[in-house]
Amino acid sequence: MKAVLFDTFGGPEVLQVRDIPEPVPAEGEVLVEIHSSSINPADCHVRRGARQNIVETKFPIRLGRDISGIVKKVGAGVTDLKVGDAVFAVTEQGKDGANAEAITIKASICAKKPDFLSHNEAAALALIGLTALVSIEDTIKLKKGESILIQGGAGGVGGYAVPLCKHIGAKVYATASANNHDYLKSLGADVVIDYNKDDFTKIATNMDAVFDTVGGKVQSRSFDSLKVGGRLAWVAAGEADFKVPEGKIIVRPNVARDRPHLERIAELAKSGAIKAPPMQVLKLEDIRKAHELSESRHVRGKLVIQVR
């Protein structure tokens, strides 16, 4: 089977599509014939060597976290999935490998793909949906009537978080470049802030919550938008290396992989509360281009790798 691998850390040029043996599912696992996967910013961090503390660094390293495909084989003890089932999932933390023609993965963290979602849509929604749900519903515990500022609203996770927060009943502020303002308004954002021109701390004030997908100085300045007792959840790369102001809360969501959250993604999509994001679809052979696009930080929605 073909898979994306690299033998040294570096830029997109280190990525290769190579033939490797098809894996065999162990007990509790399924072998999934991948139809679609996607690109996430974390993939680029792994490729550059920035996530060595949480990702296995024995070369060659494989990439990719979202999968949608068909169960090809089942391992011993698997009774809730069968050969031929369409499934979608997010790989276990530190066990990437979705940018390939097949993967073995625990059956317990796979969910059946609903018919109304294509493989491309399911792969596009998996990790961004999981991240947003764990952050907004489980960690921030956003409530109806509260206000929230979403940093990086036009990206994959931000673009899922905006309609999710509106579905909950919150007032949503979001930052984005000017060319993404209409897009965010179409998702339901109440106030869209141009981060190239406006000071978000002067517009988004007295917020109950902030959801940060950007990090760095944006993250530290976001406390100025929070009310006393307000909470900030962040999923951007890097560490929080600043002092949290007294009376304000910072939390790092634990985006664990499980079936219930994937089923929640399907439920929200079926209800119409959430729609698949805009997608730019590429092939496995386009992996270097996909990483270049991801690192430009100007992708609206998701970069999807259509394998089959």
N, C-alpha and C positions, 0 to 999 in steps of 0.2 A: 504494500500500500504506500501511497505518497503522504508525506508529512513535512511540516515546516520545522527545521532544526537550525541551530547555530552552534559553532564550536569555540567561539570567543566573544566576549562582550564588545559592543561597538554600535555603529550606525546601522541603518537598514541594509547596507551592503553585506553584512555578515549573514543575513538570512538566506537559507537554501531550502529548496524543495527536493527531498531525497526519497528514495525507496527504502522502506524498512519493513521488517516482518510484521504481519498482522498479529496483535496481541490476543491472548486467550483469557477469557473471563475466569477469575478466581471465584471462590465461594462467595455468594452474596452479590456478585457483579453481573453486569450484562455487557455484551459487545454491541456497540451501536455503530451502524453504518451511517456516517455523518452526511447529511444533505446540505446543511448550512451551519456556519459558525460566524464569529464576528471579531472585530478588533476593539479592544478597550485601551484607554491610556496606560493602564497597568502593564500591558504587554510591552510597550516601549520602555517602561522603567526596568522591566526584567531584562530586556535585550541589552540595555545599557549597563546592567550590573547593579542597579540601585536597590534591588529588593532581595539581596542575598541572604538577609536575615530570616526571610519567610519562604523563600523558594529554593528548592533543591538546586545546587550549583554544580552537579556532576555533568560534565559535557559528554555528548551533545545535549542541549536543552531544547525542549519543545515548548510551543506557545499556544495560547488560545484557551478561553474559559467557557464560552457559550456554545452549546450544541443543540441541534435539532436534527433528528434522523429516525432511523428504523432499527429496532432491535434485531440483530442478526443471530446472536447466540445468547443463551442464559447459563450462568454458572450454577453450581450446586446450591440448593436451598432457596432459590428465587422462585416464588410462587405467584407474585402479584403482577409480574410482567411476563409476556411470552413473545416468541419469535414473530415478527411482523407488526408488533405494536409501534405506533409513532410516538416518540417521546421527545421532551426537551429538558434541559438541565444546565447546571453550572458545575464545572469540575471542582473537586475538593481543593481547598487552599493549599498551595504549594505543589499541586499535581496537575499542571497545565498539560495541554496537548490536543486542544479542540481544533486547531488549524491542521486538519489531517482528514484522511478518508475514513478512518475508523478510530474508536477509542473504547477502552474498558472503563467502567465507572460503576460505583455502588448503585444497585437498583433502588435503594431506599431514598436516594437524593434525585431520582428521576421522576418526572410527572408525565402522564399521558398528554400528548399534544392534542388540543381540541381541533376538530375539522375546520372550524372557521378561521384558524390561523394557518398561514402558509409556513413552510419550514424557515424561510427568510425572516418572516415576522416573529416567529417564536424565538429564533436565535437572537434577533435584535432586542427582544423584550426581556430575555432571561436575567442577565446580570444587572442591567440597569433597574429592572423592576424589583429584583431581590434587594438591591442596595437601597433604593428609595423607600421600599416598604419597611425594611428593618430600621432605617433612619427616622422616617417620619412617623410611622404608626407605633413601632415598638420602643424606640429610643427617646425621641422628642415627645412622643405621645400627644401630638397636635390635636387640639379640640376645636369644635365648631365655634366660630366667633373670634378666634385668636388671629393674630397677624404673624406672618412669616416672611423673611427675606431669603430668597434663593440665589446664591452666588453662582454664576455660570448657568443661567437658565436655559440656554439654547443647546447645551451639550446633551449627551445621551441620558445621563442620570437626572440632570436638571429638567430636561424636557419631559421626563416621566413624573418628576416631583411636582411640577406646576399643576397639571390636572388632578393629581392625587390630592394635593392640598385643597384645591377647589371642591373636589368631591367630598372632602371632610367638612367643608364649610368655612374655611379660613379666608382671610383677606391676603392676597399673594402679591408681594413685591418681587421683582426679579431683575438681575443685571444681565446685560447683553450688549453686543455691538449694535449700531444703528440698523444694520441690514437684517437683524433678527427680531426687531421689535414687533412687526406685524405677525410673525410666526408665534411669538410668545403670547400676544394678545389673542390669537386664534386658539391657543391652548387654555385660555382663561385667566391669564395674569391680569391683575387689576392695575398695577403700576409697573412700567418697564423703565429701567434706568440705564442710560448710555454710560458704560464704565469708562469710555474714552473721553467723555466731556463733562459728566456730572459727578459730584461728590455724593456717593450713596448714603453717607452718614447724615447728610443734610435733608435727604428725601425720605429714607426709610428710618423713621425714628420711633423710639418706644416700642420696639418689636417684642412680641412674646418669644419668638424663636428665630434662629438663623440656621439655614442648611447650606454649608459651604462645600463646594466641589472644586474650588480654585486653590486655596492654601496660601502660604506666604504672608505678605503684608496685607492682602485682602482679608485673610482670616483674623489677624490681630486687630485690624481696624473694625472688623464686624462687631466687636464688643460695644463700640460706640453707638451702634444701632439698637442694642438690646436694652430693655427696661430692667430694673432691679428684679432679680429672680428669673430673668429670661435665660433660655438655654440655647447653646450653640452645638450643633452636631456637625462633624466634619469627616469627609471621606477622601479628601485630597491626599496626594502623596506627601511624604515627609513627616516630620514630628512637630508637635506644638512646643516651640522653644521660647515661649513668652509667658509672662505672669498674667494669670487670669484675674481681671478686676474683681474686687470684693463684691459679693452679692450677685455675681453672675456665674453661670454654669457652663462648662465645656464637656462634651461627651464624645467618645469615639465609638460608633456603632460596631457591633460584632456581627459582620455579615456572614453568618454560618449558612451552610448549604442544607436545604431540606425540602421535602416534597410539599408541605403545607403552604409555604410562601409561593411556590410555583403555581399551585392550585389557586391561590389568591390572585396571582397575576392573570390567570385564565378567567377567573370570575369577574374581575374588573374589566377585562377586555370584552367579555360577553355582554356585560351590562352597558357598554358604551362609555363608561367613565374614563377609560384609558384606550387610546388607539396606538397602533404600531407607529413608531417614529419615522420620519423621513429616512430613507435608506439610500446609500450609494453602494451598489452591488458590484463586487469584483470577483475574480477567480483566484484559486489557490496560487497560481503562477504570478499573480499580481501582488504578492505579499509585501514586497519592498515598497511599492507605490502606496499600498494601504498604510504602512507605517509612516511614510513621509507625510501623507495626508493627515494622519492622526496627530503627528507632532506639530503640524501647522496650527493646531488649536482653533481652527475655524470650520470644523465639520459640524453641520447641523444634523442632529439625530445620530444615526449609527452607520458605521462602515461594516457591511456584511460580506462574508466570503461564501459564495455559493459553490459548494464542492461538487454537487451533482445536480 
